[in-house]
Amino acid sequence: MKSFYLKPKFFDSIKGYKSQQLVKDITAGIIVAIIALPLSIALALASGVEPACGIYTAIFAGFTVSLLGGSSVQIAGPTAAFATVVAGIVATQGMNGLILATIMAGLLLIIMGVCKLGSLIKYIPKTITIGFTSGIAVTILVGQIKDFLGLQYAAGVKPIETIEKITANLEAISTFSWQALLVGLVSLAILILYPKVEKRIPPSLIAVVVGAVMVKLLPGLDRGVFTIGELYTIPSGFPALTIGALEINGSTLMAALPSAVTIAVLAAIESLLSCVVADGMVNDRHNSNAELTAQGLGNIFSVLFGGIPATGAIARTAANVKNGGRSPVSGMVHSVVLLLVLLFLMPYAGLIPMPTIAAILFVVAYNMSEWRKFVGVCKNDHKLDVLILVLTFVLTVVFDLVVAIAVGMVLALLLRRIKVEKDA
């Protein structure tokens, strides 16, 4: 296996593996699991699926990518980048469409890895990646205003697009709940201020606990604040295979194909970007083709067991490194810990207030917005680069990621041709 181009990093990492590193990897895996728990639930809800789906994703995709992937420290699971994409698929094609699209995306990722296409991702211009990442951040933020303010939509109102959500929020403003806003503001304050004082315990976990205690114990708050358990079914136990209930025919496959391409491209970009960041943190070099193959398998296993699309999570990967994780063992431990939570503690997730989930996603949206890079491009880059950036951003917010990336790539190719002709 020495020269095999899809060789997982796991096999290199276990050579000379010592007990001291095992302790560090286990510790890092537990800490990352604590961070991932509320995030996985929040991202599942932002994606329009049941809260447990996020946990399933972190377990099955996370374990698979750590075991078979091309990075020593990559942590995979549900990410904010997929939230709006998944929500759109679920709203228009249902869970059947999401499962089919993700399986097809997984197969595309495997093909990309086998065909050694991992290095091609670096040719996607930064203006496009910054544009759609910032656009996704805005759509996530807008999507959480409803729960942060405790708004209640009229019967039959189920907005999908960002503009539709803004309109629905304005129409429902009379249902505003001061109790929900109070819980949301307290949660947001904890998420922003707590890390300045104490860094060992994840602020999202503190916010979840404080929010649940507020709703449970403070008089009057329970009347104006919905919790996860009041809106969703909270299952526990090992998830069942979903393949038996799938409706597979020519029309469902064709309908799912554009979404599959979107998921595959986004998973490839996000995962390999995360690998590059991780390489710099641990002075290592990832295997991009092995990573793509593992991401493909991870996505397939995820949806077969009730999860959603997954990719490398930069924030959780960084947390893994900072807490001593140096081998794929830490990522595997993170998934096992989440499995134990699923089996024994999942019902307690029903106590989490929806405004707290919204506050967590506000912070996630801010952290992924890349607004500094956005401003930097606008100030320093060529006017045509700025045009591509802004157009990709606007198209992501107003339409969807497929349109944004397609238009952005066409404009980027035209820009390159203009520059070549100008230099000639």
Backbone torsions as a table, in degrees:
resi	resn	phi	psi	omega
1	MET	NA	0.3	-173.9
2	LYS	-59.7	-41.8	-175.8
3	SER	-101.7	6.1	-176.7
4	PHE	-68.7	123.2	-172.2
5	TYR	-73.3	-12.0	175.9
6	LEU	-105.3	18.8	-176.4
7	LYS	-63.8	124.0	178.7
8	PRO	-67.1	149.1	178.5
9	LYS	-65.7	-22.0	-178.9
10	PHE	-53.8	-40.4	-175.3
11	PHE	-71.2	-30.7	174.7
12	ASP	-74.4	-36.0	-175.1
13	SER	-69.4	-31.1	-176.1
14	ILE	-83.6	-5.7	175.5
15	LYS	-71.6	121.3	-178.7
16	GLY	69.0	20.9	-178.5
17	TYR	-65.3	129.8	-174.3
18	LYS	-111.6	158.7	-177.3
19	SER	-63.5	-32.1	178.9
20	GLN	-63.0	-39.9	179.3
21	GLN	-72.1	-31.9	176.6
22	LEU	-60.3	-43.9	178.8
23	VAL	-61.2	-43.9	179.7
24	LYS	-64.7	-40.7	179.8
25	ASP	-66.4	-40.0	178.4
26	ILE	-64.6	-44.0	178.8
27	THR	-61.1	-46.7	179.4
28	ALA	-62.6	-40.6	179.8
29	GLY	-62.7	-40.1	178.7
30	ILE	-65.9	-44.2	-179.7
31	ILE	-63.6	-43.6	179.6
32	VAL	-64.5	-36.8	177.4
33	ALA	-62.6	-39.9	178.3
34	ILE	-63.7	-39.7	176.8
35	ILE	-67.5	-41.3	-173.8
36	ALA	-72.4	-26.6	-174.1
37	LEU	-58.6	-61.4	179.8
38	PRO	-65.9	-33.0	178.6
39	LEU	-64.8	-42.6	-178.8
40	SER	-63.1	-41.3	177.4
41	ILE	-65.1	-46.0	-178.9
42	ALA	-62.0	-43.6	-177.8
43	LEU	-70.3	-31.1	175.1
44	ALA	-65.0	-44.5	179.6
45	LEU	-65.3	-38.8	176.8
46	ALA	-65.0	-24.0	-179.6
47	SER	-88.4	-0.2	177.5
48	GLY	79.7	22.2	179.6
49	VAL	-123.1	175.2	-179.7
50	GLU	-65.3	148.9	-176.4
51	PRO	-58.2	-34.6	-178.4
52	ALA	-66.6	-21.6	-179.0
53	CYS	-60.9	-34.0	177.7
54	GLY	-66.2	-38.5	177.8
55	ILE	-66.8	-43.5	177.4
56	TYR	-56.3	-41.2	-178.4
57	THR	-63.4	-47.9	-179.4
58	ALA	-63.6	-32.3	-179.2
59	ILE	-72.6	-57.8	-170.3
60	PHE	-79.8	-46.8	177.0
61	ALA	-68.5	-40.9	-178.9
62	GLY	-61.1	-45.6	-179.3
63	PHE	-65.7	-44.6	-177.6
64	THR	-62.6	-45.3	-178.2
65	VAL	-67.1	-38.2	178.2
66	SER	-66.1	-41.1	-177.4
67	LEU	-71.7	-40.4	-170.6
68	LEU	-112.9	-2.2	-172.6
69	GLY	-79.6	176.6	-175.7
70	GLY	-99.3	8.5	178.0
71	SER	-121.0	144.8	179.9
72	SER	-74.7	-23.7	-170.7
73	VAL	-128.6	5.0	-178.7
74	GLN	-61.1	134.2	171.9
75	ILE	-113.1	123.8	-178.6
76	ALA	-109.8	155.2	178.6
77	GLY	168.5	-167.2	177.3
78	PRO	-67.6	142.3	179.7
79	THR	-134.2	161.8	-178.6
80	ALA	-63.9	-28.3	-178.0
81	ALA	-59.7	-29.8	-177.8
82	PHE	-90.8	-12.8	-169.0
83	ALA	-56.6	-51.8	-177.0
84	THR	-70.2	-34.3	177.7
85	VAL	-62.9	-48.6	-179.2
86	VAL	-64.6	-42.8	-179.7
87	ALA	-59.6	-40.4	178.5
88	GLY	-65.9	-40.8	179.1
89	ILE	-65.6	-46.1	-179.0
90	VAL	-62.0	-40.2	-178.0
91	ALA	-67.6	-33.8	-175.2
92	THR	-99.5	-31.9	-175.0
93	GLN	-121.0	-4.6	179.5
94	GLY	74.7	-179.1	-179.8
95	MET	-65.6	-30.3	178.0
96	ASN	-60.8	-44.5	178.4
97	GLY	-65.6	-37.8	179.5
98	LEU	-65.7	-43.8	-179.6
99	ILE	-63.3	-46.0	179.4
100	LEU	-62.2	-45.3	-178.6
101	ALA	-62.6	-39.4	-177.6
102	THR	-72.2	-38.7	176.3
103	ILE	-63.1	-44.6	177.9
104	MET	-63.2	-39.8	176.9
105	ALA	-63.1	-40.4	177.3
106	GLY	-60.4	-41.9	177.9
107	LEU	-65.3	-39.3	177.2
108	LEU	-62.9	-41.4	178.5
109	LEU	-63.7	-40.8	177.5
110	ILE	-62.8	-43.2	178.4
111	ILE	-62.3	-41.4	178.2
112	MET	-60.4	-42.4	179.0
113	GLY	-67.3	-45.7	-179.2
114	VAL	-63.2	-35.5	-179.7
115	CYS	-86.8	9.1	176.2
116	LYS	58.7	46.0	-179.5
117	LEU	-97.3	7.2	-176.8
118	GLY	-59.1	-34.3	-176.8
119	SER	-75.1	-14.5	-177.0
120	LEU	-72.5	-21.2	-177.3
121	ILE	-60.9	-30.2	-176.5
122	LYS	-66.8	-13.6	-179.6
123	TYR	-85.4	-5.2	174.9
124	ILE	-73.6	122.2	-174.5
125	PRO	-60.5	148.0	179.7
126	LYS	-63.9	-30.0	-179.7
127	THR	-61.6	-33.9	179.6
128	ILE	-74.6	-46.1	-178.8
129	THR	-64.7	-41.3	177.8
130	ILE	-66.3	-40.6	-178.6
131	GLY	-62.9	-49.3	-178.1
132	PHE	-75.2	-29.6	176.7
133	THR	-65.5	-44.1	177.4
134	SER	-65.1	-38.3	178.4
135	GLY	-64.0	-42.1	177.5
136	ILE	-61.8	-39.8	178.9
137	ALA	-59.5	-42.3	179.7
138	VAL	-65.6	-41.9	-179.6
139	THR	-65.2	-37.3	177.3
140	ILE	-64.7	-46.0	-179.5
141	LEU	-59.3	-48.1	-180.0
142	VAL	-61.3	-38.3	-178.4
143	GLY	-67.2	-18.1	-178.0
144	GLN	-99.5	-4.3	-180.0
145	ILE	-60.8	-38.4	-179.7
146	LYS	-55.1	-52.6	-176.8
147	ASP	-74.1	-31.5	179.9
148	PHE	-65.7	-35.5	-180.0
149	LEU	-96.3	-3.1	-179.5
150	GLY	69.6	29.0	-178.6
151	LEU	-72.4	150.9	177.3
152	GLN	-126.2	118.6	-179.6
153	TYR	-73.9	154.6	175.0
154	ALA	-68.2	158.4	-178.8
155	ALA	-57.0	132.3	177.8
156	GLY	88.2	-7.3	179.9
157	VAL	-86.5	110.4	179.9
158	LYS	-134.6	77.3	-176.8
159	PRO	-65.8	143.4	179.8
160	ILE	-112.2	-54.6	-178.1
161	GLU	-76.3	159.0	-176.7
162	THR	-61.5	-44.5	179.6
163	ILE	-62.5	-38.6	177.6
164	GLU	-63.5	-38.3	179.3
165	LYS	-67.1	-40.0	177.4
166	ILE	-61.6	-44.7	178.9
167	THR	-62.3	-44.2	-179.8
168	ALA	-64.1	-38.8	178.1
169	ASN	-63.4	-42.3	179.3
170	LEU	-64.8	-39.2	-179.6
171	GLU	-69.7	-26.7	-176.8
172	ALA	-99.6	10.2	-173.4
173	ILE	-62.0	-23.6	179.3
174	SER	-69.3	-15.5	179.7
175	THR	-93.2	9.2	-179.9
176	PHE	-48.7	138.1	179.8
177	SER	-117.4	117.8	178.8
178	TRP	-66.8	-28.9	178.2
179	GLN	-64.2	-43.8	178.8
180	ALA	-63.8	-43.2	179.3
181	LEU	-61.7	-40.0	179.5
182	LEU	-62.1	-47.9	179.8
183	VAL	-62.9	-41.5	179.4
184	GLY	-63.7	-42.5	-179.5
185	LEU	-67.2	-41.8	177.3
186	VAL	-62.1	-44.0	178.7
187	SER	-62.4	-42.9	-179.8
188	LEU	-65.0	-40.2	178.2
189	ALA	-62.0	-40.4	178.4
190	ILE	-63.8	-43.7	-178.5
191	LEU	-64.1	-33.4	-178.3
192	ILE	-85.9	-43.2	-170.7
193	LEU	-91.2	-33.2	-174.8
194	TYR	-58.9	-41.9	-180.0
195	PRO	-62.8	-19.8	178.2
196	LYS	-74.4	-19.0	-177.5
197	VAL	-104.2	-42.3	-172.9
198	GLU	-144.4	129.7	-174.1
199	LYS	-112.9	-6.3	-174.0
200	ARG	-77.3	-34.9	-179.7
201	ILE	-101.8	129.5	-178.9
202	PRO	-58.5	130.4	-178.9
203	PRO	-62.0	-30.3	179.2
204	SER	-63.9	-35.5	178.1
205	LEU	-67.4	-42.6	176.9
206	ILE	-61.5	-44.2	-179.7
207	ALA	-61.8	-41.3	179.2
208	VAL	-62.5	-46.0	-178.7
209	VAL	-65.6	-47.6	-179.0
210	VAL	-62.9	-43.6	178.9
211	GLY	-61.0	-44.1	179.4
212	ALA	-64.1	-41.0	179.4
213	VAL	-65.6	-40.9	178.8
214	MET	-58.8	-48.3	-177.6
215	VAL	-67.2	-35.5	-175.9
216	LYS	-76.8	-36.6	-169.2
217	LEU	-108.3	-30.8	-176.6
218	LEU	-80.4	129.0	-176.6
219	PRO	-64.1	135.4	176.0
220	GLY	93.2	-24.3	-176.0
221	LEU	-70.4	-32.0	-176.8
222	ASP	-66.3	-19.2	-178.7
223	ARG	-79.3	-23.1	-175.9
224	GLY	-115.9	7.7	-175.9
225	VAL	-128.8	123.1	174.3
226	PHE	-85.3	144.8	173.3
227	THR	-108.8	166.9	179.2
228	ILE	-57.4	-42.3	-177.3
229	GLY	-64.3	-25.7	179.1
230	GLU	-80.1	-19.5	-176.4
231	LEU	-110.9	-21.7	-174.2
232	TYR	-134.7	156.6	173.4
233	THR	-81.0	130.8	-179.4
234	ILE	-106.8	97.6	-179.9
235	PRO	-82.3	160.9	171.0
236	SER	-136.8	165.4	-176.7
237	GLY	96.0	168.8	-176.8
238	PHE	-70.2	132.0	-178.1
239	PRO	-69.4	151.2	178.8
240	ALA	-90.5	157.3	175.0
241	LEU	-64.2	139.0	-177.6
242	THR	-100.5	-5.3	-171.6
243	ILE	-61.8	-30.6	-175.5
244	GLY	-66.8	-26.3	-176.6
245	ALA	-93.5	3.1	-175.6
246	LEU	-71.9	141.3	172.0
247	GLU	-102.4	107.0	-174.9
248	ILE	-117.2	115.9	173.8
249	ASN	-153.0	-179.8	-175.7
250	GLY	-59.0	-42.7	-176.7
251	SER	-69.6	-40.7	-179.9
252	THR	-69.0	-35.0	178.6
253	LEU	-68.6	-42.3	179.3
254	MET	-66.3	-37.7	179.2
255	ALA	-65.9	-32.9	-176.8
256	ALA	-84.7	-15.3	-173.0
257	LEU	-60.6	-48.6	179.2
258	PRO	-59.5	-39.4	178.2
259	SER	-65.9	-36.0	178.8
260	ALA	-62.9	-42.2	178.7
261	VAL	-63.8	-42.7	178.4
262	THR	-59.6	-48.2	-179.0
263	ILE	-61.5	-44.0	-177.7
264	ALA	-64.0	-45.9	-179.0
265	VAL	-64.7	-45.3	-178.9
266	LEU	-65.5	-41.7	178.2
267	ALA	-62.7	-40.8	179.5
268	ALA	-64.7	-46.9	-178.2
269	ILE	-63.2	-52.2	-176.0
270	GLU	-63.0	-42.8	-177.3
271	SER	-65.5	-45.0	-177.4
272	LEU	-72.9	-32.9	173.0
273	LEU	-62.5	-42.1	178.3
274	SER	-63.4	-39.7	178.0
275	CYS	-62.2	-41.4	179.6
276	VAL	-63.3	-44.0	177.4
277	VAL	-60.7	-44.1	-179.5
278	ALA	-64.8	-38.9	178.3
279	ASP	-55.9	-43.7	-179.8
280	GLY	-66.3	-28.5	-177.8
281	MET	-79.6	-30.3	-175.6
282	VAL	-116.9	7.3	179.3
283	ASN	55.9	54.0	-177.3
284	ASP	-132.8	177.4	177.5
285	ARG	-134.7	121.2	-176.5
286	HIS	-81.0	163.0	174.4
287	ASN	-102.5	101.7	-172.4
288	SER	-64.3	-36.4	-177.9
289	ASN	-71.5	-39.5	174.9
290	ALA	-64.6	-36.9	179.7
291	GLU	-64.8	-43.7	179.2
292	LEU	-63.1	-42.1	179.2
293	THR	-62.6	-44.2	179.5
294	ALA	-66.0	-38.7	177.4
295	GLN	-62.7	-38.8	177.1
296	GLY	-62.1	-48.6	178.5
297	LEU	-63.7	-41.1	-179.6
298	GLY	-61.6	-41.0	178.1
299	ASN	-66.3	-38.6	178.3
300	ILE	-64.5	-49.1	179.6
301	PHE	-62.8	-35.8	-179.2
302	SER	-58.9	-54.0	-175.6
303	VAL	-74.3	-25.4	176.8
304	LEU	-66.5	-23.9	178.3
305	PHE	-112.7	31.6	171.0
306	GLY	88.1	7.3	-178.5
307	GLY	-90.1	-167.6	-179.9
308	ILE	-128.3	175.9	179.1
309	PRO	-56.1	146.9	-177.4
310	ALA	-131.6	161.1	174.6
311	THR	-157.7	175.7	176.7
312	GLY	-65.2	133.6	-177.5
313	ALA	-105.0	109.5	-173.5
314	ILE	-61.3	-44.4	-177.0
315	ALA	-64.4	-45.1	179.9
316	ARG	-70.0	-34.0	175.5
317	THR	-63.7	-44.1	178.1
318	ALA	-62.8	-40.6	178.0
319	ALA	-63.4	-37.6	177.0
320	ASN	-60.2	-47.3	-179.5
321	VAL	-64.4	-46.1	-176.3
322	LYS	-64.3	-23.7	-179.6
323	ASN	-100.1	14.2	171.5
324	GLY	102.5	-2.0	178.3
325	GLY	-67.2	128.6	-179.6
326	ARG	-135.2	2.0	179.0
327	SER	-141.6	164.4	178.5
328	PRO	-60.2	-13.7	178.7
329	VAL	-58.1	-38.3	-178.6
330	SER	-63.5	-40.4	177.1
331	GLY	-66.2	-36.2	177.9
332	MET	-68.6	-39.1	176.7
333	VAL	-62.7	-41.8	178.0
334	HIS	-55.5	-42.5	179.7
335	SER	-70.0	-39.8	179.6
336	VAL	-65.1	-41.2	178.3
337	VAL	-62.0	-42.6	178.1
338	LEU	-65.4	-33.3	175.6
339	LEU	-63.5	-42.1	177.7
340	LEU	-63.7	-38.7	176.0
341	VAL	-62.7	-43.5	179.7
342	LEU	-60.2	-41.5	-175.6
343	LEU	-74.7	-31.7	-170.0
344	PHE	-122.7	-21.5	-172.6
345	LEU	-123.4	-1.0	-171.9
346	MET	-59.1	-36.0	179.7
347	PRO	-56.4	-27.5	179.9
348	TYR	-68.1	-18.2	178.0
349	ALA	-64.3	-22.3	178.9
350	GLY	-64.2	-17.5	-179.1
351	LEU	-82.9	-10.1	-175.7
352	ILE	-71.5	126.6	179.2
353	PRO	-72.1	144.7	178.6
354	MET	-63.8	-36.6	176.3
355	PRO	-62.1	-30.1	176.3
356	THR	-68.5	-41.1	175.3
357	ILE	-59.9	-43.0	179.1
358	ALA	-62.2	-41.6	179.2
359	ALA	-62.6	-41.9	177.7
360	ILE	-60.2	-41.7	-178.5
361	LEU	-74.1	-28.0	172.2
362	PHE	-59.2	-45.6	-179.1
363	VAL	-67.6	-40.1	176.6
364	VAL	-59.6	-44.7	-179.9
365	ALA	-62.5	-42.7	178.9
366	TYR	-62.5	-44.9	-176.8
367	ASN	-66.5	-29.5	-178.5
368	MET	-93.4	-4.2	-171.5
369	SER	-67.6	-27.0	-179.4
370	GLU	54.4	39.5	-175.9
371	TRP	-65.7	-30.0	177.7
372	ARG	-65.3	-42.9	177.2
373	LYS	-66.2	-38.1	178.5
374	PHE	-58.4	-50.3	179.5
375	VAL	-64.0	-39.3	-180.0
376	GLY	-60.7	-43.0	177.8
377	VAL	-63.7	-43.5	-179.2
378	CYS	-62.2	-33.1	-178.1
379	LYS	-82.4	-38.1	-165.4
380	ASN	-113.1	-19.9	-173.0
381	ASP	-91.9	172.2	178.7
382	HIS	-61.3	150.1	-177.8
383	LYS	-59.3	-36.4	178.9
384	LEU	-68.4	-35.1	174.7
385	ASP	-63.2	-41.5	178.2
386	VAL	-63.3	-39.8	178.2
387	LEU	-60.4	-44.9	178.7
388	ILE	-62.1	-44.5	179.4
389	LEU	-58.5	-53.6	-175.5
390	VAL	-66.3	-41.1	-179.3
391	LEU	-65.7	-42.7	176.9
392	THR	-60.5	-42.6	178.2
393	PHE	-60.7	-50.9	-177.1
394	VAL	-64.1	-43.2	-179.6
395	LEU	-64.9	-35.5	177.3
396	THR	-64.0	-41.4	-178.5
397	VAL	-73.2	-45.8	-172.7
398	VAL	-82.3	-39.1	-177.9
399	PHE	-111.5	-101.8	178.2
400	ASP	-158.3	177.0	-174.1
401	LEU	-67.8	-34.2	-178.4
402	VAL	-62.0	-49.9	179.4
403	VAL	-61.6	-43.1	-176.7
404	ALA	-62.3	-48.1	-178.2
405	ILE	-68.1	-41.2	-178.9
406	ALA	-62.2	-49.9	-180.0
407	VAL	-64.7	-42.3	-179.9
408	GLY	-61.0	-41.8	-179.8
409	MET	-67.8	-40.2	177.9
410	VAL	-61.6	-45.8	179.2
411	LEU	-65.3	-37.8	179.1
412	ALA	-64.0	-40.0	177.7
413	LEU	-66.0	-39.6	177.3
414	LEU	-64.7	-39.8	179.2
415	LEU	-63.7	-42.6	178.6
416	ARG	-62.3	-40.2	179.2
417	ARG	-65.0	-40.3	178.7
418	ILE	-61.9	-43.2	-179.5
419	LYS	-65.1	-39.7	179.4
420	VAL	-63.9	-44.7	-179.5
421	GLU	-65.6	-36.0	179.8
422	LYS	-67.4	-41.5	179.6
423	ASP	-67.5	-32.8	-179.7
424	ALA	-72.0	NA	NA
